[in-house]
Amino acid sequence: MDAQGMLPDEPRVHAENASYAKDPPLVVPLTNREMEILHLLADGLSNMEIANHFGLAEATVKSHLVHLYKKLGSKRRTQAIAWARACKLLD
């Protein structure tokens, strides 16, 4: 673990544009589930399709998306996908 308590291979996002970032650049880790959902978003799946894929309630997927959007500093899925591609999180 590093000084921020994150594992070396944990995905990180520089969220200097995030509305909650007070002292940029802030590095925010994405959870494994957030990364999985991000990939499915990029593949064009709807919230319901993502929920069915993981056996979750659609409300749970929406909760994950709220956290993901906040970490990426986006307000909608297209912004989140564009930012993730720019950060090379979808490679």
Secondary structure, DSSP 4 states (H G I P E B T S, - for coil): --TTS--TTS-EEE-TTSTT-SSSSPEEEPPHHHHHHHHHHHTT--HHHHHHHHT--HHHHHHHHHHHHHHHT-SSHHHHHHHHHHTTTT-
